[in-house]
Amino acid sequence: NAGVTQTPKFQVLKTGQSMTLQCAQDMNHEYMSWYRQDPGMGLRLIHYSVGAGITDQGEVPNGYNVSRSTTEDFPLRLLSAAPSQTSVYFCASSLSRGLVYEQYFGPGTRLTVT
Amino acid sequence: GENVEQHPSTLSVQEGDSAVIKCTYSDSASNYFPWYKQELGKGPQLIIDIRSNVGEKKDQRIAVTLNKTAKHFSLHITETQPEDSAVYFCAASIVYGNEKLTFGTGTRLTIIP
């Protein structure tokens, strides 16, 4: 298993540009999430999905869109990048089966918006 | 919503000594409390977790304790080693609810050789 993969690893955008951060998992997990990590603020939930076709907002959803057309993929879209979106983005997938609940994180995408 | 506070933000201990990181949570409905270790340039990795029906859990040198009444939980690392140096995050969520994790702000642990 590759686990959770994210592309790209690094990205520089100009203000107003759009892009999609890719996330894929091969563990057949139902739950997938996007977090952003900023210095001194831990990880904050952007959007999450409890299954294909179902998404919901997290703590900081403004400026981001998501969709979940398959179990494996959960892309995060920035429609018009702003400097405030400079951050490290982590995708995660969760196994929730009976008494087992674990969340696996990808390696992250470091985004800089100038 | 849930609020998780984590202390201290930085911690330095001599190799071989113990390290303790503490977290408090606000939502009494939370029932799942994982701890993650994040090494430089990598994503967080689950190291231990505890559910609200258990007061303590151990895994070799790592242990987590939970006090539901006081709404706080702690990570204990004994016999620390240089490879324990990392940033540690606590989190809380409601399993079988919305499955959303709320994270603490992290503790940078440095092991001094």
Interface residues (C-beta under 8 A of the other chain):
Chain A: V4 Y31 S33 Y35 G40 M41 G42 L43 R44 L45 Y48 V50 D56 G58 E59 F90 A92 S94 S96 L99 Y101 E102 Q103 Y104 F105 G106 P107 G108
Chain B: G1 Q6 S9 Y32 P34 Y36 G41 K42 G43 P44 Q45 L46 D49 R51 F89 V95 Y96 N98 E99 K100 L101 T102 F103 G104 T105 G106
